[in-house]
């Protein structure tokens, strides 16, 4: 049996430069980070834009970020367009407006039957054969089928 395997990524907000003054606006970028057991890799980055407060966090409303709101949304849209062209599809948007998850098809993977399932089925088949519920020919035929012979 074949299954489709996907790789997934999440868009992260990265503060490139925090503002030097309390009311200033810093520079940021979005990074598309592929989620993997080995740490993953970066699948894309947005252009750098104005848009973080003195703590390095993104604006949550147009009023909070002032002119950086439009700039940050434009940078996000540009990154999403690039990801879509590269075969990524949007799966979900998380709690923050910019946190989106994507997936991309990697290919077909042959799933292996679990050894325990085959062994369990062979044991049941053998029990049926020993108890006389199935003939020698039926036993051999079913055994070959289970073993893929």
CORSULQUI-V984795 format. One line per field, one symbol per residue. ss: DSSP state (h for helix, s for strand, l for the rest). burial: # if it has 24 or more other ideal C-beta (glycine too) atoms within 12 Angstrom, else .. A space follows every 10 residues. Layout:
BEGIN
ss: ???
burial: ???
END
This chain:
BEGIN
ss: lsssssssss ssssssslll lllllsssss ssssslllll lsssslllss ssllllllll lhhhhllhhh hhhhhhhhhh hhhhhlllss ssslllllls ssssssssss llllhhhhhh hhhhhhhhhh lllllhhhhh hhhhhhhll
burial: ......#### #####..... ....###### ####...... ..####.### ###....##. ....#..##. ##..##.### ..#....#.. .......### ####...... .......... ....#..... .......... .........
END
